[in-house]
């Protein structure tokens, strides 16, 4: 019988290998993420961080090993099958629908939760219309949380880059995830925008109890908001531990902390 104090990991990555042709991108990576944790993946370009996120989120198929999410074997499950289980992500390059408004982009993130389907909710009265109203209320709550409710009817391509980053974060939140994968959410933002995004990610984790895996090159951000850090080098894990432990690791100091 398990101890009442033991909480199974939200995510367990076991001996994951991933190759593209003859090129090995990941070579036997292992780590776990506890419920409610912020875990950061760090390493220079080419270390395998985004590849790891793509394997977890079903974008890439692993060639060996397993990925378990919330107690279920999710190895090589498609992205669309993972979202209803409570996994969402943002991308290194913003992937918004530029011809749509802020509100419409975030509402699209709700489609996996719509019993009537996205198009049905927008067309029919009765149960479908009632469901659409509930989803729009949830979207309004997310917009308020992100501080962009006043921009709800603006087309996303008219917004500054930092605001577009918030919209993408909102679309991921719309899935109501248990696990949120963030791929360089602060990249390309101003100092002020970065500070605001750090605050939002912290609130998402602390106030909403959402587990977070973060890829971020800014070591100040990583050290400030992470509970634990996993360090990759050419697709291999070379270190893991608390920010204090990782910051004192000789390999990490020489290979990573001095690099952008």
C-alpha positions in Angstrom: 0.0 0.0 0.0 1.3 3.4 -0.9 2.1 5.9 1.8 -0.5 8.7 2.1 2.4 11.2 1.9 3.5 9.9 -1.5 2.2 11.6 -4.6 2.8 9.8 -7.9 4.6 11.9 -10.5 2.4 14.0 -12.9 4.9 13.0 -15.6 7.4 10.2 -15.8 9.9 10.1 -18.7 11.8 6.8 -18.8 14.8 6.0 -21.0 13.5 8.1 -23.9 15.4 7.9 -27.2 14.5 9.8 -30.3 16.4 9.7 -33.7 15.9 11.4 -37.0 17.4 9.0 -39.6 20.9 8.4 -38.3 20.9 11.4 -36.0 20.2 10.8 -32.3 18.3 13.7 -30.8 17.6 12.2 -27.4 19.7 9.4 -25.9 18.0 7.7 -22.9 16.6 10.7 -21.0 14.9 10.1 -17.6 13.2 12.5 -15.3 10.0 12.9 -13.3 7.8 15.9 -12.7 5.8 16.1 -9.4 2.3 17.5 -9.2 2.4 21.3 -8.7 6.0 21.6 -9.6 7.8 24.0 -12.0 10.5 22.0 -13.7 12.8 23.7 -16.1 14.7 22.1 -19.0 17.9 24.0 -19.7 20.8 23.6 -22.2 22.2 25.5 -25.2 20.7 25.3 -28.7 20.8 21.8 -29.9 20.6 20.2 -26.4 17.3 18.5 -27.2 15.0 20.7 -25.0 12.3 21.4 -27.6 12.7 17.9 -29.0 11.9 16.6 -25.5 8.8 18.7 -25.3 7.7 17.6 -28.7 8.1 13.9 -27.6 6.1 14.6 -24.5 3.3 16.4 -26.3 3.0 13.9 -29.2 4.5 16.0 -31.9 7.4 13.5 -32.4 7.4 9.7 -31.9 10.0 8.3 -29.6 12.1 5.4 -30.9 12.6 3.8 -27.5 11.4 4.4 -23.9 8.2 5.5 -22.4 6.3 8.6 -21.3 3.6 8.3 -18.5 1.3 11.2 -17.9 -1.0 11.3 -14.9 -0.8 7.6 -14.4 -1.4 6.7 -18.1 1.0 5.4 -20.6 1.0 8.2 -23.2 4.0 7.1 -25.2 3.6 8.2 -28.8 0.0 9.3 -28.3 -1.1 12.0 -30.7 -1.3 15.6 -29.5 -5.1 15.7 -30.0 -5.4 12.7 -27.7 -3.3 14.3 -24.9 -5.2 17.6 -24.7 -8.4 16.1 -23.3 -6.3 14.3 -20.7 -5.1 17.7 -19.4 -1.9 18.5 -21.3 -1.3 21.8 -23.1 1.7 23.7 -24.5 2.9 26.9 -26.1 5.5 27.0 -28.9 8.8 28.7 -29.3 7.5 30.4 -32.4 4.0 31.9 -31.9 1.3 29.8 -33.7 -1.8 32.0 -33.5 -4.5 32.4 -36.1 -3.7 35.9 -37.3 -7.0 36.5 -39.0 -8.9 36.0 -35.8 -9.5 38.0 -32.7 -7.9 37.5 -29.3 -11.1 36.0 -27.9 -11.6 33.7 -30.9 -8.0 32.4 -30.6 -8.5 31.5 -26.9 -12.0 30.1 -27.6 -10.4 27.7 -30.1 -8.3 26.3 -27.2 -11.6 25.2 -25.7 -12.6 23.0 -28.6 -11.4 19.8 -26.9 -13.9 20.5 -24.1 -16.8 21.2 -26.3 -19.4 18.5 -26.3 -21.3 20.1 -29.2 -18.1 20.9 -31.2 -16.7 24.3 -32.0 -18.8 25.0 -35.1 -22.0 23.7 -33.6 -21.6 25.9 -30.6 -21.3 28.9 -32.9 -24.4 28.0 -35.0 -27.2 26.4 -33.0 -29.5 27.5 -30.2 -30.6 25.2 -27.4 -27.9 23.1 -25.6 -25.2 24.2 -28.1 -25.8 27.9 -27.5 -25.9 27.3 -23.7 -22.5 25.5 -23.9 -21.0 28.3 -26.0 -22.1 30.8 -23.4 -20.3 28.8 -20.7 -17.1 28.6 -22.8 -17.2 32.3 -23.5 -17.5 33.0 -19.8 -14.5 30.9 -19.2 -12.6 32.7 -21.9 -13.5 36.0 -20.4 -12.1 34.8 -17.1 -8.8 33.9 -18.7 -8.7 37.3 -20.5 -9.2 39.1 -17.2 -6.5 37.0 -15.6 -4.0 37.8 -18.4 -4.9 41.5 -18.3 -6.0 41.5 -21.9 -9.8 41.6 -21.6 -9.8 45.1 -23.2 -8.1 43.6 -26.3 -10.6 40.7 -26.7 -11.9 42.0 -30.1 -8.6 43.0 -31.5 -7.1 40.8 -34.2 -4.0 39.2 -32.9 -1.7 40.3 -35.8 -2.3 43.9 -34.7 -0.9 43.3 -31.2 2.7 43.8 -30.0 4.8 40.6 -29.7 4.6 40.5 -25.9 0.8 40.6 -26.0 0.7 37.9 -28.6 2.7 35.8 -26.2 0.0 36.3 -23.6 -2.7 35.3 -26.1 -0.8 32.0 -26.8 -0.5 31.4 -23.0 -4.3 32.0 -22.7 -5.1 29.5 -25.5 -3.1 26.9 -23.6 -4.8 27.8 -20.4 -8.2 27.4 -22.1 -7.6 23.6 -22.2 -7.8 23.7 -18.4 -4.5 21.7 -18.2 -3.0 19.7 -15.4 0.4 20.0 -17.1 1.5 23.1 -19.1 4.5 22.9 -21.4 6.0 26.3 -22.0 8.7 26.5 -24.8 10.6 29.8 -24.3 7.5 31.9 -23.4 9.7 34.9 -22.6 11.8 34.8 -25.7 11.8 38.1 -27.7 10.0 40.1 -25.1 11.1 43.3 -23.4 12.3 43.4 -19.8 8.9 44.6 -18.6 7.0 42.0 -20.7 9.2 39.3 -19.4 8.6 40.3 -15.8 4.9 40.2 -16.4 5.0 36.8 -18.0 7.1 35.5 -15.1 4.4 36.8 -12.7 1.7 35.1 -14.8 3.5 31.7 -15.0 4.1 31.9 -11.2 0.4 32.6 -10.6 -0.7 29.8 -12.9 1.5 27.4 -10.9 0.8 28.7 -7.4 -2.7 30.0 -7.5 -4.2 27.5 -10.0 -2.1 24.5 -9.1 -1.0 23.8 -12.6 2.2 21.8 -13.1 4.7 23.4 -15.4 7.6 22.3 -17.6 9.5 25.3 -18.8 12.2 25.8 -21.4 13.9 29.2 -20.9 17.3 30.6 -21.7 17.2 33.4 -19.1 19.0 31.8 -16.2 17.7 34.5 -13.8 14.1 33.4 -14.7 14.9 29.7 -14.4 16.6 30.1 -11.0 13.9 32.2 -9.6 10.8 30.2 -10.5 11.9 26.6 -10.8 11.5 24.0 -8.1 13.9 21.7 -10.0 16.0 21.8 -13.1 17.0 19.1 -15.7 20.0 19.9 -17.8 20.5 18.4 -21.2 23.6 18.2 -23.4 23.3 16.9 -26.9 20.2 14.9 -26.0 21.6 13.4 -22.8 20.7 14.4 -19.2 23.9 15.6 -17.5 22.4 17.0 -14.3 19.2 17.5 -12.3 18.3 19.0 -9.0 17.2 22.2 -7.2 18.4 25.5 -8.6 21.0 25.7 -5.8 22.3 22.2 -6.7 22.4 22.8 -10.4 24.0 26.2 -10.0 26.9 24.6 -8.2 27.4 21.7 -10.6 30.7 22.0 -12.3 29.5 20.6 -15.6 26.6 23.0 -15.7 28.7 26.0 -14.8 31.2 25.3 -17.5 28.8 24.2 -20.2 25.6 26.3 -19.7 25.4 29.1 -17.3 27.7 31.2 -19.2 25.8 30.7 -22.5 22.7 32.4 -23.9 
